[in-house]
Amino acid sequence: MNTESRNSTPFEDLDRVATARTTGKPGDPTIRRWPRVIGPLIGITALAGSLLGLSCALIGPRPYRTAAALPPPLLIDLHVHTAGSGAGGSGCLISKDLENSWKFGIYLKAFDATRESLQQHGDAWLVEQIAAQVEGSTSIDQAVVLALDGAVDDQGRLDPAATEVHVPNEFLAREVARYPSLLFGASINPRRHDALERLDACAAQGAVLVKWIPSVMHIDPADERLIPFYERLKHHRLPLLTHTGQERSFTHAEDDLCDPERLRLPLKLGVTVIAAHIASTGSTDGERHTDRLARMMAEYPNLHSEISSLTQANKLGYLGEALTRPEFDGRLCYGSDFPLINTALVSPWLFSHRLTPVQIHRIDGLTNTWDRDVALKQALGVPPEVFARTAQLLAPRLPAAAASKTQPAPDQPPRTSLRKAASSTMATPSSRALSNLDPALSPASR
């Protein structure tokens, strides 16, 4: 039995209203209703932020933990999405339900894309845009771009009619190989008739992990028929990054399939499991998924989680919970959930009770998407070990990833991120100040 989260927010309530679908075309009542409802909600949020900012001015900022310098390279974002409509022969797919929903325009804007630009440049252009942002970042070195397999039919073949988004492994592995700053995150529905062969192929192509969203791929992680797939994951030393908690980025989701309790089978078999988003906002049988996940941490040393999406307006409070609950100590790694970090859901102004005005203005003024995300999380107290742990978890797969890179033409040497180039000239890691080498992000700066 699936119940709504006890931490439901007005943004989630609005989402449920907006996704009560009619025809799904421009001019629908659901689409017309959206601007009239979001305005007051933004006003309420702004008022709340102002009141919290006043309390901050009176008693001082209160980050979840004391901010600290970034770790030395390698700093990797393990949770980056791309998508596509099939333009340029990519094989990508977006369902008509999602394409006609209000969410699609927000996603395009987050990618700084339009329907016309996708058709003109092809879906590979989005991967190129991601690479340019990562390579221009002074905060991160690499990002794992995630494929996303679809739902499958009874014969174990892709079922386009039941699939919301499909980003094929073949397309993504080929594109990611062109950029030193990008890593390949594979996605294989284990119910495919050739799932093991696909998994072997992805490992050979340099995949560093396998990504699932069970609630939209219609996967039950507790299904014992998946044991051969889990054993093969373990053989290749491929971590399983799987969505846990409520899923609201798509138009349809079976949230029960993202209950952390369903991950006991792969964990018992020794698979390294990264439960995304600390299972935020979901609940089953009246118990929060985050509480279920926290309880399991003591049982399984191969269970980890990550902090992507936890600064979103609909998840306020979850980052603090991740950073302060002892169950998550030593188990968290860094992820962004791009492109959602590039939407109005994420803003330093939402944390005016925890950051100084100087910090907020400085973070808000950063133009690089990843610099802004890292600076916000760092100022809120995400410790260096969380930023560093992604590279540690992926370390067994990084040599294969490096070997998969396409050799550039003689007149086109591979680009190196600004932060990586700068760090090579630093005497010690401790000489790197707070985020983006700017002491203004320290809570002590007012």
C-alpha positions as CSV (number, residue, x, y, z in Angstrom):
1,M,0.0,0.0,0.0
2,N,1.5,3.3,-1.0
3,T,0.6,6.5,0.9
4,E,1.5,10.2,0.4
5,S,4.6,11.5,2.2
6,R,4.0,13.1,5.5
7,N,6.3,15.8,4.3
8,S,4.2,16.7,1.3
9,T,4.7,20.3,0.2
10,P,2.5,22.8,-1.7
11,F,4.8,22.2,-4.7
12,E,4.0,18.4,-4.7
13,D,0.3,19.1,-4.2
14,L,0.4,21.4,-7.2
15,D,2.2,18.8,-9.1
16,R,-0.6,16.3,-8.5
17,V,-3.1,18.8,-9.6
18,A,-1.2,19.7,-12.7
19,T,-0.7,16.1,-13.7
20,A,-4.4,15.2,-13.4
21,R,-4.4,14.9,-17.1
22,T,-7.1,16.0,-19.6
23,T,-6.1,16.0,-23.2
24,G,-2.4,17.0,-22.5
25,K,-2.4,19.7,-25.2
26,P,-1.8,23.4,-25.1
27,G,-4.9,25.2,-23.8
28,D,-5.9,22.4,-21.4
29,P,-7.4,23.4,-18.1
30,T,-4.4,21.8,-16.3
31,I,-2.0,24.0,-18.2
32,R,-4.1,27.2,-17.9
33,R,-4.4,26.6,-14.2
34,W,-0.7,26.4,-13.6
35,P,0.2,30.1,-13.9
36,R,-2.7,31.1,-11.7
37,V,-1.6,28.8,-8.9
38,I,2.2,29.1,-9.0
39,G,2.1,32.9,-8.6
40,P,0.7,32.8,-5.1
41,L,2.9,29.9,-4.1
42,I,6.0,31.8,-5.2
43,G,4.7,34.8,-3.2
44,I,4.3,32.7,-0.1
45,T,7.7,31.2,-0.5
46,A,9.3,34.6,-1.0
47,L,7.5,35.9,2.2
48,A,8.7,32.9,4.1
49,G,12.2,33.4,2.8
50,S,12.1,37.1,3.9
51,L,11.0,36.1,7.4
52,L,13.7,33.5,7.6
53,G,16.2,36.0,6.3
54,L,15.2,38.4,9.1
55,S,15.8,35.7,11.7
56,C,19.2,35.1,10.1
57,A,20.0,38.7,10.4
58,L,19.1,38.7,14.1
59,I,20.7,35.4,15.2
60,G,23.2,34.8,12.4
61,P,23.3,32.1,9.6
62,R,23.0,28.5,10.6
63,P,24.3,26.1,8.0
64,Y,23.6,22.4,8.6
65,R,27.3,21.9,9.2
66,T,30.4,24.1,9.2
67,A,31.4,24.9,5.6
68,A,34.8,23.4,4.6
69,A,37.1,23.6,1.6
70,L,36.6,21.3,-1.4
71,P,38.6,18.1,-1.6
72,P,41.5,17.7,-4.1
73,P,40.5,16.3,-7.4
74,L,38.8,14.1,-8.5
75,L,35.4,15.6,-7.8
76,I,32.7,13.8,-9.8
77,D,28.9,14.4,-10.1
78,L,27.3,10.9,-10.4
79,H,23.8,12.0,-11.3
80,V,23.4,14.0,-14.6
81,H,20.6,13.4,-17.0
82,T,20.3,14.0,-20.7
83,A,17.4,13.3,-23.1
84,G,16.3,13.6,-26.6
85,S,13.5,13.2,-29.1
86,G,15.3,11.0,-31.6
87,A,16.8,13.9,-33.5
88,G,19.9,13.1,-35.4
89,G,19.3,9.4,-35.3
90,S,20.0,9.1,-31.6
91,G,17.3,6.5,-30.9
92,C,16.1,8.6,-27.9
93,L,12.4,8.7,-27.1
94,I,10.1,10.9,-25.1
95,S,6.5,9.9,-24.6
96,K,3.7,12.1,-25.9
97,D,2.3,12.4,-22.4
98,L,5.6,13.9,-21.2
99,E,6.1,16.0,-24.3
100,N,2.6,17.5,-23.9
101,S,3.0,18.1,-20.2
102,W,3.9,21.5,-18.6
103,K,7.1,19.8,-17.4
104,F,8.6,19.4,-20.9
105,G,9.1,23.2,-21.5
106,I,10.8,23.5,-18.1
107,Y,13.2,20.7,-18.9
108,L,14.0,22.3,-22.3
109,K,14.7,25.6,-20.7
110,A,17.0,24.0,-18.1
111,F,19.0,22.5,-21.0
112,D,19.0,26.0,-22.6
113,A,17.3,24.3,-25.6
114,T,14.2,24.5,-27.7
115,R,12.3,22.0,-29.8
116,E,13.8,23.8,-32.8
117,S,17.4,23.7,-31.6
118,L,17.1,19.9,-30.9
119,Q,15.8,19.3,-34.4
120,Q,18.5,21.5,-35.9
121,H,21.5,20.1,-33.9
122,G,20.3,16.6,-32.9
123,D,20.2,15.1,-29.5
124,A,24.0,14.8,-29.3
125,W,24.0,18.5,-29.0
126,L,22.6,18.3,-25.4
127,V,25.6,16.0,-24.4
128,E,27.9,18.6,-25.9
129,Q,26.3,21.4,-23.9
130,I,26.7,19.3,-20.7
131,A,30.4,18.7,-21.5
132,A,31.0,22.4,-22.1
133,Q,29.4,23.3,-18.7
134,V,31.4,20.7,-16.9
135,E,34.7,21.6,-18.6
136,G,34.0,25.3,-17.7
137,S,33.4,24.5,-14.1
138,T,35.9,25.4,-11.4
139,S,34.3,23.1,-8.9
140,I,33.9,19.6,-10.5
141,D,36.1,17.6,-12.8
142,Q,33.8,15.0,-14.3
143,A,30.1,14.1,-14.5
144,V,28.4,10.8,-15.0
145,V,25.8,11.2,-17.8
146,L,23.0,8.7,-17.4
147,A,21.3,6.6,-20.0
148,L,17.8,5.6,-19.3
149,D,16.3,2.3,-20.5
150,G,12.5,2.0,-21.0
151,A,9.8,-0.4,-20.0
152,V,9.8,-3.8,-21.7
153,D,7.0,-6.1,-22.8
154,D,6.4,-9.7,-22.0
155,Q,9.0,-10.8,-24.6
156,G,11.6,-8.7,-22.9
157,R,11.8,-6.1,-25.7
158,L,11.4,-2.3,-25.4
159,D,7.8,-1.3,-25.1
160,P,7.6,2.3,-26.5
161,A,4.0,2.7,-25.5
162,A,4.8,2.1,-21.9
163,T,8.1,4.1,-21.9
164,E,8.3,7.8,-20.7
165,V,11.9,8.5,-21.6
166,H,14.5,6.3,-23.4
167,V,18.1,7.3,-23.8
168,P,19.9,4.3,-25.4
169,N,23.2,3.1,-24.1
170,E,24.7,2.9,-27.6
171,F,24.0,6.5,-28.3
172,L,25.2,7.8,-25.0
173,A,28.4,5.7,-24.8
174,R,29.4,6.9,-28.3
175,E,28.8,10.6,-27.4
176,V,30.3,10.5,-23.9
177,A,33.5,8.9,-25.3
178,R,34.2,12.2,-27.1
179,Y,34.6,14.2,-23.9
180,P,37.2,13.6,-21.1
181,S,35.0,15.4,-18.7
182,L,32.1,13.0,-19.1
183,L,31.6,9.4,-17.8
184,F,29.1,6.8,-19.1
185,G,26.3,5.8,-16.8
186,A,24.5,2.8,-18.4
187,S,20.9,1.8,-17.9
188,I,19.6,-1.7,-18.6
189,N,16.1,-3.0,-17.8
190,P,17.0,-6.4,-16.2
191,R,13.8,-7.8,-17.7
192,R,15.1,-7.5,-21.2
193,H,15.6,-10.9,-22.9
194,D,19.3,-10.0,-23.5
195,A,19.9,-8.0,-20.3
196,L,23.2,-9.8,-19.4
197,E,24.6,-9.4,-22.9
198,R,23.8,-5.7,-22.8
199,L,25.4,-5.4,-19.4
200,D,28.6,-7.0,-20.6
201,A,28.6,-4.6,-23.6
202,C,28.2,-1.6,-21.4
203,A,31.0,-2.7,-19.1
204,A,33.2,-3.1,-22.2
205,Q,32.3,0.5,-23.3
206,G,33.5,2.0,-20.0
207,A,30.3,2.3,-18.0
208,V,31.0,3.4,-14.4
209,L,27.5,2.5,-13.0
210,V,24.1,1.3,-13.9
211,K,21.1,3.5,-13.4
212,W,17.5,2.5,-12.7
213,I,14.3,4.4,-12.0
214,P,12.2,1.3,-11.0
215,S,8.9,3.3,-10.8
216,V,9.0,4.2,-14.5
217,M,10.9,1.3,-15.9
218,H,8.5,-1.1,-14.1
219,I,11.3,-3.0,-12.3
220,D,10.8,-4.7,-8.9
221,P,14.3,-4.9,-7.4
222,A,13.1,-7.6,-5.0
223,D,12.3,-10.0,-7.9
224,E,14.5,-13.1,-7.5
225,R,14.5,-13.6,-11.2
226,L,17.0,-10.7,-11.3
227,I,19.6,-12.6,-9.3
228,P,21.7,-13.4,-12.5
229,F,21.7,-9.7,-13.3
230,Y,22.9,-8.7,-9.8
231,E,25.6,-11.3,-10.0
232,R,26.8,-9.9,-13.2
233,L,26.8,-6.4,-11.8
234,K,29.0,-7.6,-9.0
235,H,31.3,-9.4,-11.4
236,H,31.9,-6.1,-13.3
237,R,32.1,-4.1,-10.1
238,L,29.4,-1.8,-11.4
239,P,27.5,0.1,-8.7
240,L,23.7,0.2,-9.1
241,L,22.4,3.8,-8.8
242,T,18.7,3.5,-8.3
243,H,16.0,6.0,-7.6
244,T,14.4,5.7,-4.2
245,G,11.4,7.6,-2.8
246,Q,8.7,9.4,-4.6
247,E,9.2,10.2,-8.4
248,R,7.5,13.3,-9.8
249,S,9.7,14.2,-12.8
250,F,7.5,12.0,-15.1
251,T,3.8,11.9,-15.7
252,H,3.3,8.3,-14.3
253,A,5.2,6.4,-11.6
254,E,4.7,3.3,-9.5
255,D,6.3,4.7,-6.3
256,D,6.0,1.4,-4.4
257,L,8.8,0.0,-6.6
258,C,11.1,2.7,-5.2
259,D,10.7,1.6,-1.6
260,P,14.3,1.1,-0.2
261,E,13.2,-2.1,1.4
262,R,13.0,-3.7,-2.0
263,L,16.8,-3.3,-2.3
264,R,17.6,-6.0,0.2
265,L,18.1,-8.7,-2.4
266,P,20.9,-7.0,-4.4
267,L,22.4,-5.8,-1.1
268,K,22.5,-9.4,0.3
269,L,24.2,-10.5,-2.9
270,G,27.0,-8.0,-2.4
271,V,26.1,-5.4,-5.0
272,T,27.2,-1.8,-4.3
273,V,23.9,0.0,-4.2
274,I,23.5,3.8,-4.3
275,A,20.0,4.8,-3.2
276,A,19.4,8.1,-4.9
277,H,18.1,11.2,-3.0
278,I,18.1,9.5,0.4
279,A,14.7,8.2,-0.6
280,S,13.2,11.7,-0.1
281,T,9.4,12.4,-0.1
282,G,8.2,8.8,-0.4
283,S,6.4,6.6,2.1
284,T,5.0,3.1,2.3
285,D,2.5,1.9,4.9
286,G,2.8,5.2,6.8
287,E,6.6,5.0,7.1
288,R,8.8,7.5,5.4
289,H,11.2,6.0,2.8
290,T,14.0,8.1,4.3
291,D,13.5,6.4,7.6
292,R,13.5,3.0,6.0
293,L,16.7,3.7,4.2
294,A,18.4,5.1,7.3
295,R,17.5,1.9,9.2
296,M,19.1,-0.3,6.5
297,M,22.4,1.6,6.6
298,A,23.5,-0.3,9.7
299,E,22.7,-3.6,8.1
300,Y,24.5,-3.2,4.8
301,P,28.0,-1.7,4.5
302,N,27.6,-1.8,0.6
303,L,24.6,0.6,0.8
304,H,25.2,4.2,0.0
305,S,23.1,7.3,-0.9
306,E,23.6,10.7,-2.5
307,I,22.5,14.3,-2.1
308,S,21.2,15.1,-5.6
309,S,17.9,17.1,-5.7
310,L,18.0,17.8,-1.9
311,T,18.2,21.6,-2.4
312,Q,15.0,21.7,-4.4
313,A,12.0,23.7,-3.1
314,N,9.9,20.5,-2.8
315,K,12.6,18.8,-0.7
316,L,13.5,21.5,1.8
317,G,14.9,19.9,5.0
318,Y,16.1,16.7,3.4
319,L,19.7,18.0,2.9
320,G,19.9,18.9,6.6
321,E,18.5,15.4,7.5
322,A,21.1,13.8,5.3
323,L,24.0,15.7,6.8
324,T,22.9,15.4,10.5
325,R,21.5,11.9,10.8
326,P,24.2,9.6,12.1
327,E,22.9,6.7,10.0
328,F,24.1,8.5,6.8
329,D,27.5,9.4,8.1
330,G,30.2,8.0,5.8
331,R,27.5,6.9,3.3
332,L,26.8,10.0,1.2
333,C,28.2,11.1,-2.1
334,Y,27.8,14.1,-4.4
335,G,25.2,14.3,-7.2
336,S,23.4,17.2,-8.8
337,D,20.4,15.7,-10.7
338,F,21.1,18.1,-13.6
339,P,19.1,19.6,-15.3
340,L,16.8,20.1,-12.3
341,I,19.5,22.2,-10.6
342,N,19.0,24.7,-13.5
343,T,15.4,25.4,-12.7
344,A,13.5,27.7,-10.4
345,L,13.1,24.7,-8.0
346,V,16.7,25.4,-6.8
347,S,17.8,28.8,-5.4
348,P,20.0,30.0,-2.6
349,W,17.2,32.4,-1.6
350,L,15.3,29.3,-0.3
351,F,18.0,29.1,2.4
352,S,18.1,32.7,3.6
353,H,17.8,31.5,7.2
354,R,21.0,29.5,6.8
355,L,23.2,31.7,4.6
356,T,24.2,35.4,4.8
357,P,23.1,37.9,2.2
358,V,26.6,38.0,0.9
359,Q,26.7,34.3,0.4
360,I,23.3,34.2,-1.3
361,H,24.2,37.0,-3.8
362,R,27.5,35.4,-4.5
363,I,26.1,32.0,-5.2
364,D,23.1,33.3,-7.1
365,G,25.5,35.3,-9.4
366,L,27.6,32.3,-10.4
367,T,26.9,31.5,-14.1
368,N,28.2,28.0,-14.3
369,T,25.5,25.5,-13.3
370,W,27.8,23.2,-11.4
371,D,29.7,25.9,-9.7
372,R,26.4,27.3,-8.4
373,D,25.3,23.8,-7.2
374,V,28.5,23.0,-5.5
375,A,28.8,26.4,-3.9
376,L,25.2,26.2,-2.5
377,K,25.7,22.7,-1.0
378,Q,29.2,23.6,0.3
379,A,27.9,26.7,2.0
380,L,25.1,24.7,3.6
381,G,27.7,22.4,5.1
382,V,28.2,19.4,2.8
383,P,31.6,18.2,3.9
384,P,34.6,17.5,1.7
385,E,34.3,13.7,2.2
386,V,30.9,13.7,0.6
387,F,32.2,15.5,-2.5
388,A,35.2,13.1,-2.6
389,R,33.2,9.9,-2.1
390,T,31.8,9.6,-5.6
391,A,35.3,9.1,-7.1
392,Q,36.0,6.5,-4.4
393,L,32.8,4.5,-5.2
394,L,33.5,4.6,-8.9
395,A,37.3,4.0,-8.6
396,P,37.1,0.3,-9.8
397,R,35.5,1.5,-13.1
398,L,37.5,4.6,-13.8
399,P,40.4,2.9,-15.7
400,A,37.9,1.3,-18.1
401,A,36.2,4.6,-18.5
402,A,39.5,6.3,-19.4
403,A,40.3,3.5,-21.9
404,S,37.0,4.1,-23.6
405,K,37.7,7.7,-24.6
406,T,37.9,8.4,-28.3
407,Q,41.3,9.7,-29.4
408,P,41.0,13.3,-30.6
409,A,42.2,14.4,-33.9
410,P,45.8,15.8,-33.9
411,D,44.5,19.4,-34.2
412,Q,41.9,18.9,-31.4
413,P,43.5,18.0,-28.1
414,P,41.1,17.1,-25.3
415,R,40.0,19.9,-23.1
416,T,40.8,20.0,-19.4
417,S,38.5,21.5,-16.8
418,L,39.6,24.9,-15.4
419,R,39.5,23.6,-11.8
420,K,41.7,20.5,-12.7
421,A,44.2,22.7,-14.5
422,A,44.4,25.2,-11.7
423,S,44.6,22.5,-9.0
424,S,47.7,21.0,-10.7
425,T,49.6,24.2,-9.9
426,M,48.5,24.3,-6.2
427,A,51.1,23.3,-3.6
428,T,48.6,21.5,-1.4
429,P,44.9,20.7,-1.3
430,S,44.6,22.9,1.8
431,S,45.5,26.0,-0.2
432,R,42.2,25.8,-2.0
433,A,39.8,28.2,-0.2
434,L,36.1,27.8,0.0
435,S,34.0,27.2,-3.1
436,N,35.4,28.6,-6.3
437,L,38.4,30.0,-4.3
438,D,36.1,32.7,-2.9
439,P,36.2,33.3,0.8
440,A,32.9,35.3,0.5
441,L,31.1,32.0,0.7
442,S,32.3,31.4,4.2
443,P,29.7,31.9,6.8
444,A,32.1,34.2,8.6
445,S,31.9,36.7,5.8
446,R,29.1,39.2,6.3
